[in-house]
Amino acid sequence: FADLTNDEFRATKTNKGFNPSAARVPTGFRYENVNIDALPVTLDWRTKGAVTPIKDQGQCGCCWAFSAVAAMEGIVKLSTGKLISLSEQELVDCDDHGEDQGCEGGLMDDAFKFIIKNGGLTTDPATHTQQQTTNARVYPTAQQPSRATRMYRPTTRAP
């Protein structure tokens, strides 16, 4: 860390910008309970081919985007049979409502809301183009192989 300025250190090591709301505002989202008693106690998704290779978020505080995208990639694999690498960068660049603030931190739930609202995520970062008027990127919806329509919260497993 000796080669970093104080500002660089704060920006990359302390997640200084993320300050989640103390009280969550009701959003109107319905979580549908799913009984998980019939599920196995353990499951390794790697053996099912439902996990993409390791990705590197670098110094960006966007673990919220990486975890949400990893979950979506698994869902796409289970529902379509195809393992497709989706774009974390789309969430980092475009999902700036609620608690999600790019490299300054965010929440998976808000990322899922963004994915639902926008009809999915794109795959190929090479197709992203800079808009001339803003720093936001354009993510073509025609290439969005992932779709989410609702969120589920599992009930606790009986001992």
KETORVO-631611 format. One record per residue: x, y, z of N, C-alpha, C, O in turn. Coordinates in nm, 3 decimals, always signed. Last residue first. Layout:
% residues N
X / Y / Z / X / Y / Z / X / Y / Z / X / Y / Z
...
END
This chain:
% residues 159
-3.474 / -2.841 / +1.162 / -3.356 / -2.915 / +1.210 / -3.370 / -3.063 / +1.194 / -3.279 / -3.138 / +1.230
-3.598 / -2.708 / +0.851 / -3.627 / -2.765 / +0.983 / -3.506 / -2.845 / +1.030 / -3.441 / -2.911 / +0.950
-3.476 / -2.418 / +0.695 / -3.481 / -2.564 / +0.696 / -3.509 / -2.612 / +0.838 / -3.450 / -2.562 / +0.934
-3.673 / -2.127 / +0.629 / -3.562 / -2.196 / +0.696 / -3.586 / -2.346 / +0.697 / -3.699 / -2.394 / +0.699
-3.774 / -2.047 / +0.292 / -3.800 / -2.058 / +0.436 / -3.685 / -2.134 / +0.500 / -3.607 / -2.199 / +0.429
-3.628 / -1.833 / +0.042 / -3.658 / -1.964 / +0.099 / -3.689 / -1.957 / +0.248 / -3.636 / -1.872 / +0.319
-3.769 / -1.597 / -0.154 / -3.690 / -1.607 / -0.031 / -3.726 / -1.741 / +0.033 / -3.840 / -1.762 / +0.073
-3.758 / -1.499 / -0.494 / -3.804 / -1.593 / -0.392 / -3.713 / -1.585 / -0.272 / -3.592 / -1.569 / -0.286
-3.874 / -1.269 / -0.738 / -3.772 / -1.310 / -0.642 / -3.835 / -1.403 / -0.539 / -3.952 / -1.386 / -0.503
-3.940 / -1.269 / -1.095 / -3.977 / -1.254 / -0.954 / -3.863 / -1.302 / -0.866 / -3.769 / -1.366 / -0.913
-3.822 / -1.270 / -1.344 / -3.956 / -1.215 / -1.331 / -4.000 / -1.197 / -1.187 / -4.089 / -1.116 / -1.160
-3.545 / -1.238 / -1.556 / -3.593 / -1.266 / -1.420 / -3.730 / -1.201 / -1.408 / -3.752 / -1.091 / -1.457
-3.345 / -1.360 / -1.814 / -3.469 / -1.293 / -1.775 / -3.501 / -1.333 / -1.633 / -3.486 / -1.449 / -1.596
-3.077 / -1.343 / -2.042 / -3.124 / -1.372 / -1.906 / -3.251 / -1.294 / -1.879 / -3.264 / -1.178 / -1.916
-2.982 / -1.265 / -2.284 / -3.033 / -1.402 / -2.273 / -3.090 / -1.434 / -2.136 / -3.144 / -1.543 / -2.117
-2.988 / -0.989 / -2.465 / -3.004 / -1.025 / -2.325 / -3.064 / -1.164 / -2.312 / -3.185 / -1.180 / -2.328
-2.960 / -0.862 / -2.707 / -2.864 / -0.967 / -2.675 / -2.877 / -1.014 / -2.530 / -2.783 / -1.074 / -2.478
-3.140 / -0.659 / -2.721 / -3.161 / -0.773 / -2.810 / -3.068 / -0.889 / -2.777 / -3.095 / -1.003 / -2.815
-3.051 / -0.456 / -2.562 / -3.146 / -0.551 / -2.504 / -3.167 / -0.672 / -2.593 / -3.208 / -0.778 / -2.545
-2.725 / -0.340 / -2.536 / -2.832 / -0.378 / -2.628 / -2.923 / -0.486 / -2.570 / -2.876 / -0.594 / -2.533
-2.635 / -0.083 / -2.344 / -2.635 / -0.228 / -2.340 / -2.752 / -0.278 / -2.422 / -2.867 / -0.259 / -2.383
-2.427 / +0.192 / -2.341 / -2.550 / +0.138 / -2.398 / -2.537 / -0.014 / -2.399 / -2.439 / -0.067 / -2.450
-2.300 / +0.355 / -2.046 / -2.285 / +0.275 / -2.167 / -2.421 / +0.227 / -2.214 / -2.517 / +0.223 / -2.137
-2.252 / +0.686 / -1.923 / -2.322 / +0.558 / -1.922 / -2.300 / +0.485 / -2.053 / -2.283 / +0.547 / -2.158
-2.150 / +0.934 / -1.937 / -2.053 / +0.827 / -1.918 / -2.119 / +0.690 / -1.917 / -2.050 / +0.588 / -1.911
-2.318 / +1.115 / -2.203 / -2.296 / +1.075 / -2.064 / -2.186 / +0.971 / -2.058 / -2.136 / +0.924 / -2.160
-2.322 / +1.175 / -2.474 / -2.364 / +1.278 / -2.380 / -2.339 / +1.243 / -2.234 / -2.338 / +1.332 / -2.149
-2.244 / +0.957 / -2.624 / -2.166 / +1.079 / -2.635 / -2.202 / +1.182 / -2.529 / -2.120 / +1.268 / -2.497
-2.211 / +0.634 / -2.481 / -2.297 / +0.740 / -2.530 / -2.215 / +0.868 / -2.533 / -2.125 / +0.885 / -2.451
-2.003 / +0.368 / -2.579 / -2.018 / +0.487 / -2.496 / -2.118 / +0.583 / -2.561 / -2.111 / +0.609 / -2.681
-2.123 / +0.035 / -2.615 / -2.070 / +0.157 / -2.675 / -2.095 / +0.275 / -2.582 / -2.197 / +0.280 / -2.514
-2.072 / -0.313 / -2.611 / -2.110 / -0.194 / -2.536 / -2.045 / -0.071 / -2.599 / -1.927 / -0.072 / -2.631
-1.980 / -0.539 / -2.727 / -2.088 / -0.469 / -2.798 / -2.129 / -0.341 / -2.727 / -2.213 / -0.267 / -2.778
-1.794 / -0.647 / -2.558 / -1.743 / -0.585 / -2.681 / -1.852 / -0.509 / -2.755 / -1.821 / -0.423 / -2.838
-1.930 / -0.780 / -2.356 / -1.885 / -0.643 / -2.331 / -1.834 / -0.573 / -2.456 / -1.831 / -0.450 / -2.460
-2.203 / -0.974 / -2.403 / -2.075 / -0.944 / -2.466 / -2.031 / -0.801 / -2.442 / -2.088 / -0.708 / -2.499
-2.454 / -0.994 / -2.255 / -2.342 / -1.086 / -2.239 / -2.210 / -1.029 / -2.285 / -2.112 / -1.035 / -2.210
-2.701 / -0.821 / -2.051 / -2.633 / -0.852 / -2.177 / -2.513 / -0.942 / -2.150 / -2.476 / -0.964 / -2.034
-2.984 / -0.920 / -1.855 / -2.850 / -0.862 / -1.868 / -2.793 / -0.900 / -2.003 / -2.832 / -1.001 / -2.061
-3.337 / -0.836 / -1.813 / -3.221 / -0.923 / -1.820 / -3.091 / -0.846 / -1.825 / -3.087 / -0.725 / -1.802
-3.537 / -0.642 / -1.799 / -3.558 / -0.760 / -1.882 / -3.437 / -0.848 / -1.899 / -3.433 / -0.929 / -1.992
-3.524 / -0.432 / -1.626 / -3.465 / -0.415 / -1.758 / -3.471 / -0.539 / -1.846 / -3.416 / -0.540 / -1.956
-3.644 / -0.527 / -1.392 / -3.698 / -0.407 / -1.457 / -3.649 / -0.393 / -1.601 / -3.724 / -0.348 / -1.688
-3.472 / -0.744 / -1.331 / -3.613 / -0.766 / -1.360 / -3.670 / -0.649 / -1.439 / -3.736 / -0.668 / -1.541
-3.233 / -0.605 / -1.283 / -3.238 / -0.708 / -1.386 / -3.382 / -0.734 / -1.428 / -3.412 / -0.746 / -1.547
-3.307 / -0.442 / -1.066 / -3.263 / -0.381 / -1.192 / -3.276 / -0.481 / -1.306 / -3.326 / -0.447 / -1.414
-3.358 / -0.641 / -0.876 / -3.466 / -0.551 / -0.917 / -3.433 / -0.484 / -1.050 / -3.519 / -0.472 / -1.137
-3.101 / -0.745 / -0.849 / -3.206 / -0.829 / -0.905 / -3.325 / -0.744 / -0.951 / -3.386 / -0.774 / -1.054
-2.980 / -0.522 / -0.728 / -2.933 / -0.568 / -0.859 / -3.038 / -0.655 / -0.925 / -3.064 / -0.641 / -1.045
-3.113 / -0.518 / -0.485 / -3.134 / -0.407 / -0.578 / -3.087 / -0.443 / -0.718 / -3.147 / -0.400 / -0.817
-3.010 / -0.759 / -0.380 / -3.154 / -0.743 / -0.401 / -3.184 / -0.631 / -0.499 / -3.270 / -0.645 / -0.586
-2.732 / -0.706 / -0.355 / -2.781 / -0.801 / -0.454 / -2.929 / -0.782 / -0.483 / -2.971 / -0.788 / -0.599
-2.618 / -0.370 / -0.320 / -2.687 / -0.486 / -0.265 / -2.740 / -0.575 / -0.377 / -2.787 / -0.527 / -0.479
-2.304 / -0.187 / -0.307 / -2.443 / -0.208 / -0.344 / -2.498 / -0.334 / -0.281 / -2.433 / -0.397 / -0.198
-2.015 / +0.023 / -0.385 / -2.092 / -0.075 / -0.310 / -2.236 / -0.086 / -0.357 / -2.283 / -0.005 / -0.437
-1.871 / +0.180 / -0.552 / -1.882 / +0.226 / -0.414 / -1.969 / +0.134 / -0.329 / -1.993 / +0.164 / -0.212
-1.885 / +0.105 / -0.810 / -1.769 / +0.057 / -0.734 / -1.772 / +0.102 / -0.588 / -1.684 / +0.066 / -0.511
-2.233 / +0.145 / -0.807 / -2.115 / +0.108 / -0.883 / -2.005 / +0.050 / -0.797 / -2.028 / -0.043 / -0.720
-2.435 / +0.155 / -0.604 / -2.357 / +0.273 / -0.642 / -2.226 / +0.234 / -0.710 / -2.120 / +0.285 / -0.674
-2.740 / +0.057 / -0.482 / -2.633 / +0.023 / -0.574 / -2.564 / +0.147 / -0.628 / -2.628 / +0.234 / -0.689
-2.960 / +0.125 / -0.332 / -2.832 / +0.117 / -0.263 / -2.715 / +0.095 / -0.359 / -2.600 / +0.113 / -0.319
-3.142 / +0.307 / -0.570 / -3.143 / +0.235 / -0.443 / -3.006 / +0.239 / -0.380 / -2.942 / +0.344 / -0.374
-2.959 / +0.307 / -0.879 / -3.075 / +0.344 / -0.798 / -3.074 / +0.262 / -0.670 / -3.010 / +0.157 / -0.665
-2.779 / +0.235 / -1.071 / -2.737 / +0.333 / -0.971 / -2.855 / +0.386 / -0.891 / -2.851 / +0.498 / -0.840
-2.684 / +0.037 / -1.294 / -2.773 / +0.020 / -1.178 / -2.728 / +0.113 / -1.067 / -2.649 / +0.075 / -0.980
-2.484 / +0.087 / -1.487 / -2.621 / +0.134 / -1.508 / -2.712 / +0.125 / -1.387 / -2.809 / +0.201 / -1.379
-2.225 / -0.009 / -1.421 / -2.243 / +0.115 / -1.497 / -2.384 / +0.172 / -1.487 / -2.401 / +0.294 / -1.478
-2.272 / -0.246 / -1.278 / -2.185 / -0.143 / -1.221 / -2.210 / -0.009 / -1.289 / -2.216 / +0.095 / -1.223
-2.433 / -0.389 / -1.462 / -2.486 / -0.350 / -1.331 / -2.404 / -0.235 / -1.272 / -2.461 / -0.139 / -1.221
-2.247 / -0.416 / -1.672 / -2.375 / -0.349 / -1.696 / -2.437 / -0.304 / -1.564 / -2.488 / -0.192 / -1.554
-2.045 / -0.565 / -1.555 / -2.019 / -0.425 / -1.587 / -2.148 / -0.349 / -1.614 / -2.158 / -0.230 / -1.583
-2.133 / -0.821 / -1.549 / -2.131 / -0.748 / -1.423 / -2.119 / -0.599 / -1.449 / -2.175 / -0.516 / -1.377
-2.295 / -0.992 / -1.793 / -2.217 / -0.871 / -1.772 / -2.236 / -0.809 / -1.634 / -2.341 / -0.752 / -1.604
-2.258 / -1.355 / -1.810 / -2.333 / -1.230 / -1.818 / -2.248 / -1.113 / -1.771 / -2.140 / -1.133 / -1.715
-2.195 / -1.644 / -1.980 / -2.132 / -1.544 / -1.896 / -2.202 / -1.410 / -1.918 / -2.205 / -1.358 / -2.029
-2.401 / -1.924 / -1.973 / -2.368 / -1.801 / -2.043 / -2.308 / -1.703 / -1.944 / -2.364 / -1.680 / -1.837
-2.481 / -2.244 / -2.025 / -2.404 / -2.163 / -1.931 / -2.351 / -2.041 / -2.007 / -2.267 / -2.055 / -2.096
-2.797 / -2.377 / -2.094 / -2.679 / -2.309 / -2.149 / -2.611 / -2.227 / -2.040 / -2.677 / -2.150 / -1.970
-3.032 / -2.471 / -1.996 / -2.930 / -2.571 / -2.026 / -2.802 / -2.510 / -2.080 / -2.706 / -2.583 / -2.108
-3.226 / -2.297 / -1.909 / -3.207 / -2.313 / -2.054 / -3.111 / -2.425 / -2.092 / -3.109 / -2.469 / -2.207
-3.237 / -2.311 / -1.629 / -3.362 / -2.296 / -1.704 / -3.347 / -2.319 / -1.854 / -3.443 / -2.357 / -1.921
-2.974 / -2.345 / -1.541 / -3.076 / -2.440 / -1.498 / -3.203 / -2.431 / -1.582 / -3.270 / -2.532 / -1.603
-2.850 / -2.121 / -1.664 / -2.806 / -2.258 / -1.694 / -2.915 / -2.359 / -1.658 / -2.945 / -2.449 / -1.737
-2.988 / -1.911 / -1.540 / -2.996 / -1.927 / -1.686 / -2.957 / -2.069 / -1.725 / -3.022 / -2.131 / -1.809
-2.903 / -1.953 / -1.276 / -3.046 / -1.963 / -1.308 / -3.064 / -1.985 / -1.459 / -3.147 / -2.066 / -1.500
-2.629 / -1.900 / -1.301 / -2.675 / -2.032 / -1.260 / -2.820 / -2.055 / -1.295 / -2.858 / -2.164 / -1.339
-2.642 / -1.631 / -1.371 / -2.581 / -1.726 / -1.464 / -2.624 / -1.869 / -1.430 / -2.652 / -1.948 / -1.520
-2.756 / -1.522 / -1.137 / -2.832 / -1.520 / -1.263 / -2.775 / -1.620 / -1.363 / -2.851 / -1.687 / -1.433
-2.541 / -1.559 / -0.958 / -2.670 / -1.623 / -0.932 / -2.753 / -1.630 / -1.060 / -2.814 / -1.734 / -1.088
-2.352 / -1.394 / -1.082 / -2.325 / -1.538 / -1.067 / -2.454 / -1.615 / -1.040 / -2.474 / -1.724 / -1.094
-2.481 / -1.147 / -1.053 / -2.462 / -1.202 / -1.187 / -2.433 / -1.352 / -1.179 / -2.485 / -1.429 / -1.260
-2.467 / -1.115 / -0.775 / -2.597 / -1.118 / -0.841 / -2.586 / -1.181 / -0.979 / -2.672 / -1.260 / -1.019
-2.188 / -1.112 / -0.738 / -2.268 / -1.219 / -0.677 / -2.406 / -1.228 / -0.742 / -2.457 / -1.339 / -0.761
-2.113 / -0.885 / -0.886 / -2.058 / -1.016 / -0.921 / -2.142 / -1.129 / -0.862 / -2.165 / -1.230 / -0.928
-2.253 / -0.684 / -0.748 / -2.284 / -0.710 / -0.889 / -2.234 / -0.849 / -0.930 / -2.304 / -0.922 / -0.999
-2.134 / -0.697 / -0.493 / -2.280 / -0.710 / -0.506 / -2.320 / -0.745 / -0.650 / -2.410 / -0.826 / -0.671
-1.874 / -0.631 / -0.538 / -1.903 / -0.772 / -0.512 / -2.053 / -0.799 / -0.524 / -2.094 / -0.909 / -0.560
-1.755 / -0.387 / -0.609 / -1.880 / -0.428 / -0.674 / -1.909 / -0.577 / -0.655 / -1.962 / -0.642 / -0.744
-1.538 / -0.195 / -0.566 / -1.622 / -0.250 / -0.460 / -1.757 / -0.296 / -0.512 / -1.861 / -0.249 / -0.466
-1.250 / -0.259 / -0.758 / -1.385 / -0.203 / -0.756 / -1.468 / -0.272 / -0.648 / -1.469 / -0.395 / -0.639
-1.008 / -0.366 / -0.809 / -1.017 / -0.280 / -0.692 / -1.156 / -0.218 / -0.675 / -1.176 / -0.133 / -0.588
-1.124 / -0.671 / -0.949 / -1.016 / -0.574 / -0.931 / -1.034 / -0.496 / -0.803 / -1.070 / -0.552 / -0.699
-1.297 / -0.872 / -0.994 / -1.355 / -0.739 / -0.983 / -1.249 / -0.632 / -0.961 / -1.283 / -0.514 / -0.955
-1.262 / -1.142 / -1.201 / -1.186 / -1.054 / -1.111 / -1.249 / -0.915 / -1.110 / -1.255 / -0.849 / -1.213
-1.405 / -1.472 / -1.203 / -1.391 / -1.338 / -1.260 / -1.326 / -1.248 / -1.157 / -1.333 / -1.276 / -1.037
-1.389 / -1.817 / -1.277 / -1.365 / -1.709 / -1.181 / -1.346 / -1.578 / -1.256 / -1.279 / -1.573 / -1.359
-1.634 / -1.948 / -1.513 / -1.500 / -1.935 / -1.456 / -1.489 / -1.815 / -1.362 / -1.571 / -1.723 / -1.367
-1.976 / -2.024 / -1.401 / -1.878 / -1.974 / -1.499 / -1.741 / -1.964 / -1.434 / -1.730 / -1.970 / -1.311
-2.163 / -2.302 / -1.314 / -2.080 / -2.193 / -1.262 / -1.980 / -2.152 / -1.371 / -1.909 / -2.236 / -1.425
-2.292 / -2.537 / -1.367 / -2.374 / -2.416 / -1.358 / -2.296 / -2.297 / -1.305 / -2.355 / -2.200 / -1.257
-2.212 / -2.803 / -1.373 / -2.178 / -2.716 / -1.486 / -2.252 / -2.585 / -1.486 / -2.274 / -2.526 / -1.592
-2.243 / -2.958 / -1.154 / -2.360 / -2.949 / -1.243 / -2.333 / -2.861 / -1.365 / -2.420 / -2.845 / -1.450
-2.018 / -2.916 / -1.011 / -2.035 / -3.049 / -1.069 / -2.154 / -3.054 / -1.164 / -2.165 / -3.146 / -1.246
-2.067 / -2.658 / -0.920 / -1.959 / -2.680 / -1.018 / -1.975 / -2.815 / -1.086 / -1.950 / -2.827 / -1.205
-2.257 / -2.678 / -0.723 / -2.302 / -2.636 / -0.856 / -2.193 / -2.652 / -0.961 / -2.224 / -2.659 / -1.080
-2.302 / -2.905 / -0.491 / -2.188 / -2.838 / -0.553 / -2.226 / -2.805 / -0.698 / -2.227 / -2.892 / -0.784
-2.497 / -2.917 / -0.207 / -2.500 / -2.926 / -0.352 / -2.383 / -2.846 / -0.406 / -2.366 / -2.729 / -0.369
-2.652 / -3.050 / +0.089 / -2.540 / -2.987 / +0.019 / -2.557 / -3.008 / -0.131 / -2.622 / -3.102 / -0.176
-2.908 / -3.141 / +0.151 / -2.838 / -3.060 / +0.249 / -2.720 / -2.986 / +0.185 / -2.692 / -2.872 / +0.221
-3.161 / -3.115 / -0.108 / -3.047 / -3.181 / -0.044 / -2.978 / -3.085 / +0.053 / -2.988 / -2.963 / +0.039
-3.509 / -3.028 / -0.040 / -3.381 / -3.006 / -0.106 / -3.268 / -3.080 / -0.035 / -3.278 / -3.107 / +0.085
-3.742 / -3.042 / +0.101 / -3.715 / -3.150 / +0.008 / -3.580 / -3.137 / -0.062 / -3.541 / -3.226 / -0.137
-3.752 / -2.802 / +0.247 / -3.731 / -2.928 / +0.318 / -3.695 / -3.043 / +0.225 / -3.622 / -3.134 / +0.266
-3.808 / -2.551 / +0.152 / -3.683 / -2.613 / +0.109 / -3.656 / -2.747 / +0.176 / -3.546 / -2.801 / +0.163
-4.074 / -2.378 / +0.023 / -4.037 / -2.477 / +0.123 / -3.914 / -2.553 / +0.075 / -3.917 / -2.613 / -0.033
-4.071 / -2.042 / -0.036 / -4.051 / -2.171 / -0.099 / -4.007 / -2.267 / +0.010 / -3.912 / -2.238 / +0.083
-4.256 / -1.743 / -0.047 / -4.189 / -1.845 / +0.032 / -4.185 / -1.977 / -0.043 / -4.283 / -2.017 / -0.106
-4.193 / -1.468 / -0.241 / -4.277 / -1.586 / -0.228 / -4.199 / -1.693 / -0.154 / -4.088 / -1.728 / -0.193
-4.196 / -1.135 / -0.185 / -4.111 / -1.253 / -0.175 / -4.202 / -1.372 / -0.153 / -4.279 / -1.375 / -0.057
-4.286 / -0.866 / -0.376 / -4.338 / -0.979 / -0.299 / -4.234 / -1.090 / -0.301 / -4.190 / -1.133 / -0.407
-4.222 / -0.518 / -0.362 / -4.181 / -0.651 / -0.405 / -4.244 / -0.756 / -0.316 / -4.253 / -0.738 / -0.195
-4.273 / -0.276 / -0.253 / -4.385 / -0.340 / -0.321 / -4.349 / -0.477 / -0.374 / -4.436 / -0.547 / -0.427
-4.073 / -0.166 / -0.107 / -4.068 / -0.146 / -0.251 / -4.189 / -0.202 / -0.324 / -4.206 / -0.179 / -0.443
-4.010 / +0.008 / +0.194 / -4.087 / -0.096 / +0.124 / -4.094 / -0.065 / -0.025 / -4.118 / +0.049 / -0.064
-3.678 / +0.094 / +0.269 / -3.809 / +0.144 / +0.230 / -3.884 / +0.033 / +0.158 / -3.828 / -0.032 / +0.070
-3.485 / +0.009 / +0.545 / -3.520 / -0.022 / +0.407 / -3.662 / +0.028 / +0.380 / -3.754 / +0.005 / +0.459
-3.289 / +0.218 / +0.737 / -3.421 / +0.155 / +0.726 / -3.452 / +0.132 / +0.580 / -3.448 / +0.225 / +0.499
-3.031 / +0.297 / +0.674 / -3.057 / +0.231 / +0.802 / -3.190 / +0.158 / +0.798 / -3.203 / +0.047 / +0.850
-2.883 / +0.241 / +0.358 / -2.988 / +0.304 / +0.438 / -3.010 / +0.225 / +0.565 / -3.008 / +0.102 / +0.565
-2.528 / +0.205 / +0.331 / -2.665 / +0.157 / +0.311 / -2.762 / +0.225 / +0.405 / -2.728 / +0.260 / +0.518
-2.293 / +0.357 / +0.191 / -2.356 / +0.380 / +0.319 / -2.501 / +0.335 / +0.308 / -2.589 / +0.417 / +0.278
-1.997 / +0.361 / +0.021 / -2.121 / +0.285 / +0.041 / -2.173 / +0.305 / +0.181 / -2.105 / +0.273 / +0.279
-1.753 / +0.497 / +0.006 / -1.873 / +0.558 / -0.050 / -2.003 / +0.487 / -0.020 / -2.109 / +0.547 / -0.033
-1.537 / +0.354 / +0.111 / -1.580 / +0.477 / +0.177 / -1.715 / +0.530 / +0.128 / -1.783 / +0.601 / +0.202
-1.396 / +0.113 / +0.102 / -1.536 / +0.120 / +0.058 / -1.605 / +0.242 / +0.120 / -1.716 / +0.233 / +0.172
-1.126 / +0.095 / +0.154 / -1.216 / +0.116 / +0.267 / -1.363 / +0.120 / +0.229 / -1.447 / +0.130 / +0.318
-0.962 / +0.065 / -0.072 / -0.950 / -0.031 / +0.038 / -1.054 / -0.015 / +0.148 / -1.068 / -0.106 / +0.230
-0.991 / +0.263 / -0.267 / -0.981 / +0.123 / -0.308 / -0.983 / +0.022 / -0.194 / -1.006 / -0.096 / -0.219
-1.016 / +0.513 / -0.143 / -1.107 / +0.478 / -0.253 / -1.106 / +0.329 / -0.285 / -1.208 / +0.273 / -0.325
-0.807 / +0.513 / +0.043 / -0.946 / +0.522 / +0.089 / -1.042 / +0.474 / -0.019 / -1.139 / +0.403 / +0.010
-0.588 / +0.502 / -0.139 / -0.609 / +0.397 / -0.040 / -0.754 / +0.396 / +0.009 / -0.817 / +0.290 / +0.014
-0.622 / +0.742 / -0.278 / -0.629 / +0.615 / -0.350 / -0.655 / +0.499 / -0.254 / -0.734 / +0.410 / -0.283
-0.583 / +0.926 / -0.065 / -0.711 / +0.921 / -0.137 / -0.728 / +0.790 / -0.213 / -0.837 / +0.732 / -0.212
-0.314 / +0.872 / +0.003 / -0.420 / +0.851 / +0.102 / -0.557 / +0.841 / +0.034 / -0.638 / +0.757 / +0.072
-0.161 / +0.691 / -0.272 / -0.186 / +0.814 / -0.196 / -0.295 / +0.783 / -0.093 / -0.360 / +0.679 / -0.101
+0.038 / +0.394 / -0.275 / -0.091 / +0.461 / -0.291 / -0.095 / +0.592 / -0.213 / -0.040 / +0.602 / -0.103
+0.266 / +0.255 / -0.215 / +0.268 / +0.333 / -0.339 / +0.135 / +0.406 / -0.365 / +0.122 / +0.473 / -0.467
+0.214 / +0.108 / +0.011 / +0.303 / +0.223 / +0.023 / +0.301 / +0.311 / -0.101 / +0.332 / +0.430 / -0.093
+0.081 / -0.120 / +0.000 / +0.000 / +0.000 / +0.000 / +0.085 / +0.126 / +0.000 / +0.032 / +0.237 / -0.010
END
